[in-house]
């Protein structure tokens, strides 16, 4: 090592000599102009490689559609689709969550909960008409009814649940479920209580209407 013992020397001559020797070891016989050119080429190659890599990433980057959530849902309970693809640039300002563990929790939950059950839970008797009620009853009890001994007696629990608006997709007969010996079917000519009230209201003639009618007849 030609610079041994000289590195700590502070003289300008010694420092110049150290620099020249270091340059020679590193770049051989290249002059400063060639060295600068070589360094510039290396830098350009590095930048070109980086640019090429960015272009490839852009080319194969999956297209993420604009995220939509149901009305009233909290955006922070939904993982950002752009963040999952490494494309979100909003950071903390993003209205969606950047917590990937949320998605894992949802996946775990979905193993135990069938989305169809959730839909059925929302489909309550309040929104049904007579036709819909009949359809639900047939779907729920149709097969079980075929296997039962023939009887015309309708289960009191079944009728009570319907009359009190407690019947639904998840209703279970307190008299033994599907093993109940009585019928879980609508009796012939059955009319829903709320439909019956509508009919009665339509048939009602108010006192004012009755007086008006009588006055017209007298006139």
C-alpha positions in Angstrom: 0.0 0.0 0.0 1.8 3.1 -1.3 -0.3 5.3 1.0 0.7 3.4 4.2 1.7 5.9 6.8 0.7 8.9 4.7 -3.1 9.0 5.3 -2.7 11.0 8.5 -0.3 13.5 7.0 -1.9 16.8 6.6 0.4 18.3 4.0 -1.1 19.3 0.6 1.6 17.3 -1.2 1.0 14.1 0.7 -2.8 14.4 0.3 -2.4 15.0 -3.5 -0.2 11.9 -3.7 -2.8 9.8 -1.8 -5.6 11.0 -4.1 -3.6 10.1 -7.2 -2.7 6.6 -5.9 -6.3 5.9 -4.9 -7.5 7.1 -8.3 -5.0 4.8 -10.0 -6.1 1.8 -8.0 -9.7 2.5 -8.6 -9.7 3.5 -12.2 -6.4 2.3 -13.7 -4.8 4.5 -16.4 -8.1 6.4 -17.2 -7.8 10.1 -17.2 -10.3 12.3 -15.2 -12.3 12.9 -18.3 -12.7 9.2 -19.0 -13.6 8.6 -15.4 -16.3 11.3 -15.4 -17.7 9.8 -18.6 -17.7 6.3 -17.1 -19.4 7.5 -14.0 -22.0 9.3 -16.1 -22.7 6.2 -18.1 -23.1 4.1 -15.0 -25.6 6.6 -13.6 -27.6 6.6 -16.9 -27.7 2.8 -17.0 -29.0 2.8 -13.4 -31.7 5.3 -14.2 -32.7 3.5 -17.4 -33.0 0.2 -15.4 -35.1 2.0 -12.8 -37.3 3.5 -15.5 -37.7 0.1 -17.2 -38.7 -1.5 -14.0 -41.4 1.2 -13.3 -42.7 0.8 -16.9 -43.1 -3.0 -16.3 -44.8 -2.4 -13.0 -47.3 0.0 -14.7 -47.8 -2.5 -17.5 -48.7 -5.4 -15.3 -50.4 -3.4 -12.6 -53.9 -4.7 -12.1 -56.7 -2.2 -12.8 -58.7 -1.4 -9.7 -62.2 -0.2 -10.1 -63.7 2.6 -8.0 -64.8 1.2 -4.7 -68.5 1.2 -3.8 -70.0 0.5 -0.4 -73.6 0.0 0.7 -75.5 3.1 1.9 -74.9 3.8 5.6 -71.8 1.5 5.8 -68.7 2.9 7.5 -65.9 3.2 4.9 -63.3 2.5 7.6 -64.8 -1.0 8.0 -63.8 -1.7 4.4 -60.2 -2.3 3.3 -59.1 0.1 0.5 -58.9 -1.8 -2.8 -56.0 0.4 -4.1 -54.0 -0.1 -0.8 -54.3 -3.9 -1.3 -52.7 -3.5 -4.7 -50.1 -1.1 -3.4 -51.5 1.8 -5.4 -53.2 4.0 -2.8 -51.4 7.4 -2.6 -53.8 9.0 0.0 -52.2 7.6 3.1 -54.0 8.7 6.3 -56.4 10.9 4.3 -57.9 7.8 2.6 -61.6 7.3 3.7 -61.1 3.5 3.5 -59.2 1.4 5.9 -55.5 0.4 5.4 -55.7 -2.3 8.0 -55.4 -5.7 6.2 -56.4 -7.6 9.3 -60.0 -6.3 8.8 -60.2 -8.5 5.7 -59.0 -11.5 7.6 -61.6 -11.0 10.3 -64.3 -10.7 7.6 -63.1 -13.9 6.0 -63.1 -15.7 9.4 -66.7 -14.5 10.0 -67.9 -15.6 6.6 -66.9 -19.2 7.3 -69.5 -19.3 10.1 -72.2 -17.0 8.5 -73.9 -17.6 5.3 -74.7 -14.3 3.5 -78.0 -15.8 2.4 -79.1 -16.2 6.0 -78.4 -12.5 6.5 -80.6 -11.7 3.5 -83.4 -13.9 4.9 -83.1 -12.1 8.3 -83.9 -8.8 6.6 -86.8 -10.4 4.7 -89.4 -10.1 7.5 -93.2 -10.7 7.5 -93.8 -6.9 7.8 -93.0 -6.6 4.1 -95.0 -9.7 2.9 -98.4 -9.9 1.3 -100.6 -13.0 1.3 -98.9 -14.5 -1.8 -95.4 -14.0 -0.3 -96.5 -15.6 3.0 -97.9 -18.6 1.1 -94.6 -18.9 -0.8 -92.5 -18.8 2.4 -94.8 -21.4 4.2 -94.5 -23.8 1.2 -90.7 -23.5 1.1 -90.3 -23.9 4.8 -92.8 -26.7 5.5 -93.7 -28.2 2.1 -91.5 -31.2 2.3 -92.1 -31.9 6.0 -95.9 -31.7 5.4 -95.8 -34.4 2.8 -94.3 -36.9 5.3 -96.9 -36.2 8.0 -100.1 -38.2 8.7 -103.0 -36.5 7.0 -104.8 -34.1 9.3 -106.9 -30.9 8.7 -106.0 -29.4 12.0 -103.7 -26.4 11.6 -101.1 -25.9 14.3 -102.1 -23.3 16.8 -98.5 -22.1 17.3 -98.3 -21.6 13.5 -101.5 -19.6 13.3 -100.6 -17.6 16.4 -97.2 -16.6 14.9 -98.8 -15.5 11.7 -101.6 -13.5 13.4 -99.1 -11.8 15.7 -96.6 -11.0 12.9 -94.0 -13.3 14.5 -93.7 -15.8 11.7 -90.6 -15.7 9.4 -87.9 -17.7 7.7 -86.3 -18.7 11.0 -89.5 -19.4 13.0 -89.4 -22.8 14.7 -92.6 -24.4 15.9 -92.6 -24.7 19.8 -94.7 -27.8 19.3 -91.8 -29.9 18.1 -90.4 -28.1 15.0 -91.0 -30.1 11.8 -92.0 -33.1 13.9 -95.2 -31.2 15.1 -98.2 -33.5 14.3 -100.4 -30.6 13.2 -100.3 -28.8 9.9 -98.0 -25.9 9.1 -100.0 -24.7 6.1 -102.4 -21.8 5.5 -106.1 -22.9 5.8 -108.3 -22.4 2.7 -109.6 -18.9 2.4 -107.1 -17.5 4.9 -106.7 -13.7 4.8 -103.8 -11.9 6.5 -105.0 -9.7 9.4 -103.5 -6.5 7.9 -105.2 -7.4 4.5 -108.5 -8.0 6.4 -108.2 -4.6 8.0 -107.7 -3.0 4.6 -110.8 -4.7 3.2 -112.9 -3.7 6.2 -111.7 -0.1 5.9 -112.7 -0.1 2.2 -116.1 -1.4 3.1 -116.7 1.1 5.9 -118.9 4.1 5.2 -118.2 7.1 7.3 -121.0 8.9 9.2 -120.5 12.0 7.0 -120.8 9.9 3.8 -123.9 8.3 5.1 -125.6 11.6 6.0 -124.6 13.1 2.7 -126.1 10.0 0.9 -129.3 10.3 2.9 -129.6 14.1 2.1 -129.2 13.4 -1.6 -132.0 10.8 -1.5 -134.3 13.2 0.3 -133.6 16.0 -2.2 
